[in-house]
Amino acid sequence: MELHPILSAMRRNKVGAIVIVVQTAITLAILCNSLFLIQQRLRSSERPTGLQEQDIFTMANQWVGNPPDLAAKVQADLAALRALPEVVDAFASQSYPLSNGGWGEGVSLEAADAHWVTNSALYFADEHGLPTLGLKLIAGRNFDPAEIVERNDMEGKPPAAIIVSQALATKLFPNGDALGKSIYLSSSKSKAPIVGIVERLQQPWVLVSNNRVEYAMLQPYRFVEQYSHYIVRAKPGQLEAAMRHAEKQLPAINRGRVNDKTRTMAESRQRAYRDDRGLAIILGVVSAVLLMVTAFGIIGVTTFWVSQRRKQIGIRRAMGASRTAILRYFQTENLMIATAGAVLGVLLALTLNFLMAGKFEMARLDIGSTLVAAVIVLLLGQIAVLWPALRAASISPVVAIRNT
């Protein structure tokens, strides 16, 4: 097909062509970033925590008033939980992965460092922490009982040792020699030796970039506080039974408590990423509406062009042009306009992503999302122009004769 007639027609209808180009560009820019955000949010919701999630549940335990001998009561609870036939192990902590609440700790290699190397999430755990969470220890050892002390919400003794995630160990010691080294902690202004390294351990907060989400450590404390989390690991396939028995067992020991948040890790994951899923749905709906508006815009402009060119189309039909040729003409014309809009849209999308990445610490737009969005927009344009093009192809040569 010769492109000269198409270019001539577009020069005579500049406004309509510009409208489609601008509309396509804006749609593509928004669609690229929306698809990318949806992809990133859904991908982040699948990040592994390092825990044996399928076998773990948590119980939020809050004591009523200020009971005496709180440490003894907590240990009695944990002993009862560990004695359940469906339970592997249990411990108490102030936080856990996917809880969206916890403590942070600045870490540094030297006490005199003006700035901390990075921030790390911290979890309190005794010798039962590793087996309960199911963390994979890739170097070093678990905490010794002699290293573990009681700790409440207030400042406590500096930790005698720490266990860090592999990501945090690599951040602090890129050469891979973290085990046995000591690091300084911001809370105590003192150093603590790294006695163990686990393969993965996610922070409790989910709105953390992928490169920092596994900066986490365990500190050797028996957490004794009015409000705490009991973390329990059940035997494979016995999670529901363990939860039922645990919910009955604790009130039987002492009724001066409130246990209103017993959740599996699957439930914790669902709650933690609820906002991400909601945002993905909203962006998906907005993108679909925007695509529909763009499609109707292309249909409207093309229909207007067809009504303006009825005589020219009739003449071409009278000169022997087939319906397929007329259809191909409008499809090619729209493809050229949409391609120009797509090129402009890609540039706009990259610019928008660059600004958002700098402001909100987002990842850079990948070429895959851009190409997928461009293909979607181009296909949309071809589908949208199909109905007006079919109407144009159905115009009879008699139209040209009637208008002469």
C-alpha positions as CSV (number, residue, x, y, z in Angstrom):
1,M,0.0,0.0,0.0
2,E,1.3,3.5,-0.9
3,L,1.7,5.7,2.1
4,H,1.4,9.0,0.3
5,P,-2.5,9.1,0.4
6,I,-2.4,8.3,4.1
7,L,0.1,11.0,4.8
8,S,-1.9,13.5,2.7
9,A,-5.1,12.6,4.6
10,M,-3.3,13.1,8.0
11,R,-2.0,16.5,6.9
12,R,-5.6,17.5,6.1
13,N,-6.8,16.2,9.5
14,K,-4.0,17.3,11.8
15,V,-6.2,18.0,14.8
16,G,-7.7,14.5,14.8
17,A,-4.3,12.9,14.4
18,I,-2.8,15.0,17.2
19,V,-5.6,14.0,19.5
20,I,-5.0,10.3,18.9
21,V,-1.2,10.7,19.3
22,V,-1.6,12.6,22.6
23,Q,-4.3,10.3,23.9
24,T,-2.2,7.3,23.0
25,A,0.9,8.7,24.6
26,I,-0.8,9.6,27.9
27,T,-2.5,6.2,28.0
28,L,0.8,4.4,27.4
29,A,2.7,6.4,30.0
30,I,0.1,5.7,32.7
31,L,-0.3,2.1,31.6
32,C,3.5,1.4,31.6
33,N,3.9,2.7,35.2
34,S,0.6,1.1,36.4
35,L,1.6,-2.3,35.1
36,F,5.1,-1.9,36.6
37,L,3.6,-0.9,40.0
38,I,1.2,-3.8,39.9
39,Q,4.0,-6.2,39.0
40,Q,6.3,-4.8,41.8
41,R,3.5,-4.9,44.4
42,L,2.5,-8.4,43.6
43,R,6.1,-9.6,43.4
44,S,6.9,-8.0,46.8
45,S,3.9,-9.8,48.4
46,E,5.5,-13.1,47.5
47,R,8.9,-12.4,49.0
48,P,10.0,-15.2,51.3
49,T,10.4,-14.5,55.0
50,G,12.9,-17.3,55.7
51,L,10.4,-18.9,58.1
52,Q,8.6,-22.2,57.8
53,E,5.4,-20.2,57.3
54,Q,3.1,-23.2,56.6
55,D,3.6,-24.5,60.1
56,I,3.8,-21.3,62.2
57,F,1.1,-19.3,64.0
58,T,1.3,-16.4,66.3
59,M,-0.7,-15.5,69.4
60,A,-0.9,-11.9,70.7
61,N,-0.9,-12.2,74.5
62,Q,-1.8,-9.2,76.7
63,W,-1.8,-9.5,80.5
64,V,-4.5,-7.7,82.4
65,G,-3.1,-5.1,84.8
66,N,0.4,-5.6,86.2
67,P,0.6,-9.2,87.4
68,P,3.5,-10.2,89.6
69,D,6.0,-12.8,88.5
70,L,5.5,-11.9,84.9
71,A,8.6,-13.8,83.8
72,A,7.4,-17.0,85.5
73,K,4.0,-16.7,83.9
74,V,5.5,-16.3,80.4
75,Q,7.7,-19.3,80.9
76,A,4.8,-21.3,82.1
77,D,2.8,-20.4,79.0
78,L,5.7,-21.4,76.7
79,A,6.2,-24.6,78.6
80,A,2.6,-25.5,78.2
81,L,2.6,-24.6,74.5
82,R,5.7,-26.7,73.9
83,A,4.1,-29.7,75.7
84,L,1.2,-29.8,73.2
85,P,1.5,-33.0,71.1
86,E,1.0,-31.0,67.9
87,V,3.7,-28.4,68.7
88,V,7.4,-28.5,67.7
89,D,8.6,-25.4,69.7
90,A,7.6,-21.9,70.8
91,F,9.1,-18.7,72.1
92,A,8.0,-15.1,73.0
93,S,9.1,-12.0,71.1
94,Q,8.3,-8.4,70.6
95,S,7.8,-8.8,66.8
96,Y,8.0,-11.2,63.9
97,P,8.2,-11.0,60.1
98,L,5.0,-9.7,58.3
99,S,3.7,-8.2,61.6
100,N,4.2,-4.6,60.2
101,G,5.4,-3.5,63.6
102,G,8.8,-3.8,65.4
103,W,12.0,-2.3,66.4
104,G,15.0,-1.1,64.3
105,E,18.6,-0.9,65.2
106,G,21.4,1.1,63.6
107,V,24.6,-0.9,63.0
108,S,28.1,0.1,62.3
109,L,31.6,-1.4,62.2
110,E,33.3,1.2,64.4
111,A,32.1,3.1,67.5
112,A,33.5,6.3,66.1
113,D,31.6,6.1,62.8
114,A,29.7,9.3,62.2
115,H,26.9,7.5,60.4
116,W,25.6,4.0,60.8
117,V,26.3,1.6,57.9
118,T,22.6,0.7,57.7
119,N,19.5,0.0,59.8
120,S,18.4,-3.5,60.7
121,A,15.2,-4.9,62.1
122,L,15.7,-6.8,65.4
123,Y,13.8,-9.7,67.0
124,F,14.2,-10.9,70.5
125,A,14.6,-14.7,70.7
126,D,16.0,-17.2,73.1
127,E,17.5,-20.6,72.2
128,H,14.0,-21.7,71.0
129,G,13.9,-19.0,68.3
130,L,15.7,-20.7,65.5
131,P,13.9,-24.0,65.7
132,T,10.6,-22.3,66.1
133,L,11.0,-20.0,63.1
134,G,12.6,-22.8,61.0
135,L,15.4,-20.5,59.9
136,K,18.2,-22.1,58.0
137,L,21.5,-21.5,59.8
138,I,24.2,-21.4,57.1
139,A,27.1,-20.5,59.4
140,G,27.9,-20.4,63.1
141,R,25.6,-21.5,65.9
142,N,22.4,-20.8,67.9
143,F,22.4,-18.8,71.1
144,D,23.9,-20.4,74.2
145,P,21.6,-20.4,77.3
146,A,24.3,-18.3,79.1
147,E,23.9,-15.5,76.5
148,I,20.2,-15.1,77.0
149,V,18.8,-12.6,79.5
150,E,15.4,-11.3,80.3
151,R,14.3,-8.1,78.5
152,N,11.2,-5.8,78.5
153,D,10.2,-2.8,76.4
154,M,12.7,-0.6,78.3
155,E,16.4,-0.5,77.8
156,G,18.1,-3.7,78.7
157,K,21.6,-5.1,79.0
158,P,23.6,-5.0,75.7
159,P,23.2,-8.3,73.8
160,A,26.0,-10.8,74.4
161,A,25.8,-12.1,70.8
162,I,23.7,-11.7,67.7
163,I,22.5,-13.8,64.8
164,V,22.2,-11.9,61.5
165,S,20.7,-12.6,58.1
166,Q,23.0,-13.3,55.2
167,A,21.8,-10.1,53.5
168,L,22.9,-8.0,56.5
169,A,26.2,-9.9,56.9
170,T,27.0,-9.2,53.2
171,K,26.1,-5.6,53.6
172,L,28.4,-5.2,56.6
173,F,31.2,-7.5,55.4
174,P,31.2,-7.9,51.6
175,N,34.2,-10.2,51.7
176,G,32.1,-12.9,53.4
177,D,33.9,-12.9,56.7
178,A,31.1,-11.7,59.0
179,L,31.0,-14.7,61.3
180,G,33.0,-14.0,64.5
181,K,33.2,-10.3,63.8
182,S,31.7,-7.7,66.1
183,I,29.4,-4.8,65.1
184,Y,28.3,-1.7,67.0
185,L,24.6,-1.3,67.8
186,S,22.9,2.1,68.1
187,S,20.7,1.3,71.0
188,S,23.5,0.2,73.4
189,K,26.5,2.0,71.8
190,S,28.4,-1.2,72.4
191,K,29.6,-4.0,70.2
192,A,28.3,-7.5,69.9
193,P,29.8,-10.6,68.1
194,I,28.1,-12.3,65.2
195,V,27.8,-15.9,66.3
196,G,25.4,-17.1,63.6
197,I,24.2,-16.3,60.1
198,V,20.8,-17.4,58.7
199,E,20.0,-17.7,55.0
200,R,17.0,-15.4,55.1
201,L,15.1,-13.3,57.6
202,Q,12.7,-10.7,56.5
203,Q,12.0,-7.5,58.4
204,P,8.5,-7.0,60.0
205,W,7.7,-4.1,57.7
206,V,6.6,-4.9,54.1
207,L,7.0,-1.4,52.7
208,V,10.7,-1.8,52.4
209,S,12.7,-2.0,49.2
210,N,13.9,-5.5,48.1
211,N,17.5,-4.7,48.7
212,R,16.9,-3.9,52.4
213,V,14.0,-6.1,53.3
214,E,16.3,-8.8,54.7
215,Y,18.4,-6.6,56.9
216,A,17.5,-8.3,60.2
217,M,19.0,-9.8,63.3
218,L,18.1,-11.9,66.3
219,Q,19.2,-10.7,69.8
220,P,19.3,-13.2,72.8
221,Y,16.5,-12.0,75.0
222,R,13.6,-13.7,76.8
223,F,11.0,-11.1,76.2
224,V,9.0,-10.4,79.3
225,E,6.4,-7.7,78.9
226,Q,2.7,-7.1,79.4
227,Y,2.1,-7.4,75.7
228,S,4.0,-9.9,73.6
229,H,3.7,-12.3,70.7
230,Y,3.9,-16.0,71.3
231,I,5.3,-17.6,68.1
232,V,4.5,-21.3,67.8
233,R,5.6,-23.9,65.3
234,A,3.3,-26.9,64.7
235,K,4.2,-30.2,63.4
236,P,3.6,-30.6,59.6
237,G,-0.1,-30.9,58.8
238,Q,-1.2,-30.2,62.4
239,L,-1.4,-26.4,62.3
240,E,-5.1,-26.1,62.9
241,A,-5.2,-28.6,65.7
242,A,-2.2,-26.9,67.4
243,M,-4.0,-23.5,67.2
244,R,-7.2,-24.9,68.7
245,H,-5.4,-26.5,71.6
246,A,-3.2,-23.5,72.2
247,E,-6.2,-21.2,72.4
248,K,-7.8,-23.5,75.0
249,Q,-4.6,-24.2,76.9
250,L,-3.5,-20.6,77.8
251,P,-6.8,-19.5,79.4
252,A,-6.8,-22.7,81.4
253,I,-3.4,-21.7,82.9
254,N,-4.3,-18.1,83.7
255,R,-7.5,-16.2,82.7
256,G,-6.0,-12.8,83.5
257,R,-5.1,-12.2,79.9
258,V,-6.5,-11.3,76.4
259,N,-5.7,-13.5,73.4
260,D,-7.6,-12.0,70.5
261,K,-5.1,-12.3,67.7
262,T,-4.2,-15.8,66.9
263,R,-3.1,-16.0,63.2
264,T,-1.3,-18.3,60.9
265,M,1.6,-16.8,59.0
266,A,-0.6,-17.1,55.8
267,E,-3.1,-14.8,57.5
268,S,-0.4,-12.5,58.6
269,R,0.9,-12.3,55.0
270,Q,-2.5,-11.6,53.7
271,R,-3.1,-8.8,56.2
272,A,0.4,-7.4,55.6
273,Y,0.0,-7.1,51.9
274,R,-3.7,-6.1,51.9
275,D,-2.9,-2.5,50.9
276,D,-0.7,-3.7,48.1
277,R,-3.4,-5.9,46.6
278,G,-5.9,-3.1,47.0
279,L,-3.6,-0.7,45.1
280,A,-3.0,-3.3,42.4
281,I,-6.8,-3.6,41.9
282,I,-7.3,0.1,41.8
283,L,-4.5,0.6,39.3
284,G,-5.9,-2.3,37.2
285,V,-9.4,-0.7,37.2
286,V,-8.0,2.8,36.4
287,S,-5.9,1.3,33.5
288,A,-8.9,-0.6,32.1
289,V,-11.1,2.6,32.2
290,L,-8.3,4.6,30.6
291,L,-8.0,2.0,27.8
292,M,-11.7,2.1,27.2
293,V,-11.7,5.9,27.0
294,T,-8.8,5.8,24.6
295,A,-10.6,3.2,22.5
296,F,-13.8,5.2,22.3
297,G,-11.7,8.3,21.4
298,I,-10.1,6.4,18.5
299,I,-13.5,5.1,17.4
300,G,-15.0,8.6,17.5
301,V,-12.2,10.3,15.6
302,T,-12.1,7.5,12.9
303,T,-15.8,7.5,12.5
304,F,-15.7,11.3,11.9
305,W,-13.0,10.8,9.3
306,V,-15.0,8.1,7.6
307,S,-18.1,10.5,7.4
308,Q,-15.9,13.2,5.9
309,R,-14.3,10.9,3.3
310,R,-17.4,9.1,2.1
311,K,-17.1,10.6,-1.4
312,Q,-13.3,9.8,-1.7
313,I,-14.0,6.2,-0.5
314,G,-16.8,5.8,-3.0
315,I,-14.5,7.0,-5.8
316,R,-11.8,4.6,-4.8
317,R,-14.4,1.8,-4.7
318,A,-15.6,2.9,-8.2
319,M,-12.0,2.7,-9.4
320,G,-11.7,-0.9,-8.3
321,A,-10.5,-0.7,-4.7
322,S,-11.7,-3.7,-2.8
323,R,-13.2,-3.7,0.7
324,T,-10.1,-5.3,2.0
325,A,-8.0,-2.4,0.6
326,I,-10.2,0.2,2.3
327,L,-10.1,-1.7,5.6
328,R,-6.3,-2.0,5.3
329,Y,-6.0,1.7,4.5
330,F,-7.7,2.8,7.8
331,Q,-5.9,0.1,9.8
332,T,-2.5,1.3,8.4
333,E,-3.4,4.9,9.0
334,N,-4.3,4.3,12.6
335,L,-1.2,2.1,13.2
336,M,1.0,4.9,12.0
337,I,-0.6,7.5,14.3
338,A,-0.7,5.1,17.2
339,T,3.0,4.2,16.7
340,A,3.9,7.9,16.9
341,G,1.8,8.1,20.1
342,A,3.5,5.0,21.4
343,V,7.0,6.4,20.9
344,L,6.0,9.6,22.6
345,G,4.3,7.6,25.4
346,V,7.4,5.5,26.0
347,L,9.5,8.7,26.5
348,L,6.8,10.1,28.8
349,A,6.6,6.8,30.8
350,L,10.4,6.8,31.3
351,T,10.4,10.4,32.4
352,L,7.5,9.8,34.8
353,N,9.2,6.7,36.2
354,F,12.4,8.6,36.7
355,L,10.6,11.3,38.7
356,M,8.7,8.7,40.8
357,A,11.8,6.6,41.4
358,G,13.7,9.6,42.8
359,K,10.9,10.7,45.0
360,F,9.4,7.4,46.3
361,E,12.5,5.0,46.0
362,M,10.8,3.0,43.3
363,A,12.6,0.6,41.0
364,R,13.4,1.7,37.5
365,L,10.9,0.8,34.8
366,D,12.0,-2.3,33.0
367,I,11.9,-2.7,29.2
368,G,9.5,-5.7,29.5
369,S,6.7,-3.7,31.1
370,T,7.2,-0.9,28.6
371,L,7.0,-3.3,25.6
372,V,3.9,-5.1,26.9
373,A,2.1,-1.8,27.5
374,A,3.1,-0.5,24.0
375,V,1.8,-3.7,22.4
376,I,-1.5,-3.5,24.4
377,V,-2.0,0.1,23.3
378,L,-1.2,-0.6,19.6
379,L,-3.5,-3.7,19.6
380,L,-6.2,-1.6,21.3
381,G,-5.9,1.0,18.5
382,Q,-6.3,-1.6,15.8
383,I,-9.3,-3.2,17.5
384,A,-10.9,0.3,18.1
385,V,-10.5,1.3,14.5
386,L,-11.9,-2.0,13.1
387,W,-15.6,-1.0,13.4
388,P,-15.3,2.4,11.7
389,A,-13.0,0.8,9.1
390,L,-15.6,-1.9,8.3
391,R,-18.2,0.8,7.9
392,A,-15.9,2.6,5.5
393,A,-15.3,-0.6,3.5
394,S,-19.0,-1.1,3.2
395,I,-19.5,2.2,1.4
396,S,-20.9,1.6,-2.1
397,P,-19.3,3.1,-5.3
398,V,-22.7,4.6,-5.9
399,V,-21.9,7.2,-3.2
400,A,-19.3,8.8,-5.6
401,I,-21.8,8.9,-8.4
402,R,-24.5,10.5,-6.3
403,N,-22.1,13.2,-5.2
404,T,-20.8,14.2,-8.6
